[in-house]
Amino acid sequence: MKKITMEAIDLTAFDLFKNVPLELINEIMSEHSVYTIPAGQHLVKRDFKNSALYLLLEGEVEIYLDEKDKPLKIISAGDIIGEISMLDQQSATASAISLCECRIIIINEELIWELVEKSHLFTINLLHIITNRFRGVNSQVISSIQKQRLFEHKAIVDDLTKLYNRGWLNENFPLLLERCKKDMYPFSYFMIDIDHFKKINDTYGHQVGDFVLQLTGEILNNLSRAMDYVVRYGGEEMAMLLPNTNVEDALGIAERVRHTIEKKVIIYEPGKTLSITVSIGVSTLTRFETSADLIKSADEALYYAKVHGRNQIKFNDGKL
């Protein structure tokens, strides 16, 4: 660290000393010097005490929460470093490392309190810098939370149909089923397949196929009750989870789904329409079934419905 004099430095040009009388600055800062430090030097080190505030005159300083990671931010000339750990007298929560050769003024704790005592303008400047910094941190935290929520949403929701995805089903189906078992409520499950979907893709193209998937998902959502869950199981297969629903009610809901989709006229281009149908396999909880059992049972019923003509509903009563 190379020490040089403070001659010809106008500290009032920096936010920390804005509007502070020059006479007071000269009186208090007259014994202080400007230091030149090389690149890669710690000004503040995480988990260590810090007893000074650093005013960066020239250069850039990187802030790290963990030095193995990318820097959290870069401090530029005119800003200050180390103010929080100096004021609260706790170990620093981040490291500050010079990115290049820098010129700094080191203002120790004793001098800071002298400036606070003698100049309310200095105090206001310091508080303004600190509050802006906290505001910036809060914005980063909010942004981080929003990104995390978006990531969590993408982890459980299918991008195309906006229905829950297979990952959500694998995690939540067993929990929903166990809750119904515990409360001795019925539970029904649908496997739904869009009939001849490959032919739709081959005839009209994948863009129309995607539109059909989206529209089918929308219809299922509109027909579902508040307690139901609709899932894109994979490809053209979708599923519905119906808690507290016995087989008679489930078959009634399944018929509404089948009928609504059959009657829907899909306009995929101006003046061009197509219609689709679905096959539905239904299973219901008796006593000991697991989520895997209900999926397998509904899948068997779905296969039966497709083999026997499609556009129909089949309940797996164990006699398929």
C-alpha positions, -999 to +999 in steps of 0.1 A: +000+000+000+016+032-012+009+064+008+007+098-009-005+133+002-041+147-002-030+178-020-055+191-047-082+166-038-117+183-036-135+160-012-168+180-016-170+164-051-178+131-034-213+122-021-200+115+014-188+152+018-214+169-003-222+204+010-199+198+041-180+231+047-145+229+032-130+244+063-143+216+085-131+190+060-096+205+059-096+207+097-105+171+103-089+155+073-056+174+072-037+146+088-051+119+065-034+106+034-044+090+001-033+054-004-026+036-036-033-001-034-026-028-060-052-050-077-063-081-057-059-065-022-086-069+005-100-037+019-126-057+039-125-094+045-156-115+053-159-128+089-133-103+101-137-071+120-134-038+102-128-005+119-126+019+090-146+034+061-129+035+027-136+063+003-127+051-032-112+080-052-101+060-083-105+024-095-130-003-089-136-027-060-155-061-062-178-072-035-180-109-028-203-129-005-181-159-013-148-154-031-153-186-049-183-172-067-188-143-091-188-108-075-221-096-061-214-061-073-187-037-083-180-005-064-169+025-085-150+057-078-168+080-055-185+053-034-176+041+001-168+006+014-170-009+049-194+015+064-218-011+078-193-034+094-176-004+109-208+011+123-223-021+138-189-033+150-197-068+138-177-090+115-180-081+078-206-102+059-188-097+025-153-092+012-142-061-007-112-067-031-096-042-054-102-050-091-074-028-103-049-003-088-070+020-067-067+052-048-085+054-014-088+074+017-090+054+049-113+071+075-111+054+109-140+050+133-129+078+156-128+102+128-162+092+115-178+099+148-160+133+150-174+142+116-209+130+127-206+152+158-195+183+140-215+181+107-251+172+104-246+174+066-220+147+067-244+126+088-272+131+063-249+121+034-238+090+052-273+080+060-284+087+024-256+064+011-265+036+036-303+037+029-297+037-008-275+007-004-301-011+017-327-002-009-305-017-036-301-049-015-338-051-010-344-048-047-319-077-053-337-098-026-371-091-042-357-099-077-341-131-063-374-142-047-393-135-079-368-156-099-370-183-073-408-183-076-406-184-114-382-213-112-405-231-087-435-224-110-417-238-140-407-269-121-443-279-115-462-264-144-462-275-181-451-246-203-474-253-232-508-261-214-501-243-181-514-274-164-495-291-136-468-314-149-457-350-142-432-338-116-460-322-096-482-353-099-454-376-087-449-354-056-485-345-047-507-374-058-495-397-029-501-368-004-536-361-017-545-398-017-533-403+019-553-374+031-585-389+016-576-423+031-571-407+065-604-389+063-622-419+047-632-399+017-635-413-018-610-404-045-612-408-083-586-404-111-589-399-149-564-407-176-575-387-207-561-392-242-568-371-273-579-395-299-558-398-331-535-370-320-507-382-341-529-378-372-537-342-361-500-335-360-493-352-393-523-336-411-523-300-397-488-296-383-473-294-348-484-258-343-521-269-346-513-299-325-500-276-297-531-254-300-553-285-296-533-295-264-537-259-250-574-258-258-580-293-243-562-282-211-583-251-210-615-271-213-604-295-185-596-266-163-629-249-169-648-281-161-628-290-130-641-280-096-621-260-070-609-292-053-598-309-085-564-310-101-556-312-139-522-325-151-505-329-184-493-364-179-472-365-211-477-361-248-514-360-256-523-376-223-538-356-194-550-366-160-575-353-135-574-359-098-608-357-081-606-358-042-638-366-023-654-380-055-671-414-057-673-434-089-708-423-098-699-386-096-666-392-113-683-408-143-707-379-145-678-354-146-660-376-172-691-376-194-692-338-193-656-336-203-660-361-231-692-344-244-678-308-242-647-317-261-666-336-287-689-307-294-661-281-294-654-266-329-618-257-330-609-228-353-572-232-360-571-207-389-597-182-402-623-202-419-607-236-410-620-258-383-615-293-368-631-314-341-615-338-317-626-365-292-611-380-261-610-414-245-611-415-207-600-442-183-614-439-147-602-455-115-613-450-079-600-456-045-613-485-026-591-489+004-555-500-001-545-486-035-515-464-039-512-435-064-493-459-087-522-484-084-548-458-094-526-446-124-521-482-136-558-489-132-570-458-151-544-465-178-558-500-183-593-486-186-581-459-210-565-486-232-597-506-232-617-474-243-593-468-271-592-504-284-630-505-283-637-475-305-624-444-287-645-413-277-658-431-247-653-436-210-643-468-193-643-474-155-619-501-143-640-522-121-613-549-119-630-570-146-611-557-177 
